[in-house]
Every structure is written in structure tokens, then in C-alpha cells.
Amino acid sequence: MTEMLKGTLEGIVLAILAERPAYGYEITAKLQELGFADIASGTVYALLVRVERRGLVDIEKTPSQLGPPRKVYTLNDRGVAQLNEFWRTWSNLSERIEALRKR
């Protein structure tokens, strides 16, 4: 399951950010709430660095009472386009897998 998730985790995180801006810990907590408990926070933070570098999110640093400022990630237009592509690819793939399963 974990290996299968690695290929889809970016799309899942972008979908979470499509709901509302969030910082890394909030994203990890949301993943756990959705049943993705096996995903380590380090994996999420590494993914956030990649989507930041690819220009899929905008970042705002907000003060934190617990330490350094938090990076709040907001899905931008480029990220929305990537998410839409993820959903198209996911639909296509899931239809093919379902057809194979029903054989």
C-alpha cells in the first residue's frame, strides 16, 4: 500500500490544499484523518519542497508561538492545473484497473 501511495501522494496533497491553505503539520494530520496513517511527516515535508520548487504552491510564512515561522502552502493556478491533470490520470487509470478486475 505504501509503495502505491508514493505515486499518488502529490495529487492527494494538492487535493488537500485545494480545500484550504495549510502548513506541513496540518497536511500530515489531514492525511492521518483520511486514513493514510502510514505516511511519515518527513515524506510530506519532502513532497512540499518538491511542489514548492515546481511552482505549484504559493507560500506565506506566518509566526508560530512554538518556534520558527510556519510555511503556509496555498495551491496556485499552476497547482490547480496539476491537480486537474492528476484527477484525469487517476480516472483513466482506475477505470482500466476496474475493467481488468471485472474480467
N, C-alpha and C positions, 0 to 999 in steps of 0.2 A: 504494500500500500504506500509506504513512504517513497519508494522509487517512482511510483506512478505519479505521486503528488508533485515531485520535483519539476516535472514538465509543465504542470498546470498552476503552480503556486503563484507565479507572476500574475496570471489572469485573475486568480482568486483575490489577491491583494488589491489589484486595481479595482475589482468589483466592490471590495470593502470601502476603498477610498471614493468610489462613485457615490456611496451613500452619504459620506461626510468626511471632512478633513480629520486626520488623526496622526498621532505620534506613534513611534515604534511599539511601545508597550501596549497601547490601546489596540493596535492591529494584532499583536500576538494574543491578547486577551480575547478579541473577537474571534480569531481563528479557533481558539480553545472552546469558546462558547458554541461555535458551529460544529464542534466535534473533531477538529483537527488537532488533537492534543499531542500528537507525536512530533509536531513541528517545533523545533527549538527556536528560542528567541534569536540566537546567533544567525540562524538561517534567514529569518525575517529581516534582520538588520543588513545582512549581506545583500539580500534582494533589493532592499530600499536604496542601497548605494548604487546598485546597477540601474534601477529605474530612474534615479536622480541623474546619473551620468548620461542616460539615453534621452533625457529631457521630457520624460512622461509625467513628471510631477513638478509642482512649484513648492517651494519650501519657505516657511516663515519660522524664525526662531522666537520662541516665547519663553519668558522667565519661568524658572522652576524653583520652588522652595526647597527641593531636595538635592540640588546640585546645579550643574551647568544648564544653560538654556536647552529647552526641548526643540527638536525639529518637528514641526507640524507639516505633514505632507498633504497637498491638495492636488487632485487629479486635474491636469490642464487639458487643453484641446487635443494635443498630441496623445496624451494618455487615454482620453476618451476614444480616439480613433483606434488605438491599440487594443483597448478593451472590446470595442465592437468587432475587431478582427478576431480576437480571442473567441468571442461568442459564436461567430460564423464558423470558425475552425472546429470549435467544440461541438456544435450542432452536427456538422458534417461527419466528424469522427464518431460521435455517439450513435448516429443513425446507421453507420456502417457496422459498428460493433454489435448493435442490437439486431441488425439483419443477419449477421453471422451467428449470433447466439440462437436465433429462432430457426436456423437451418436444421 
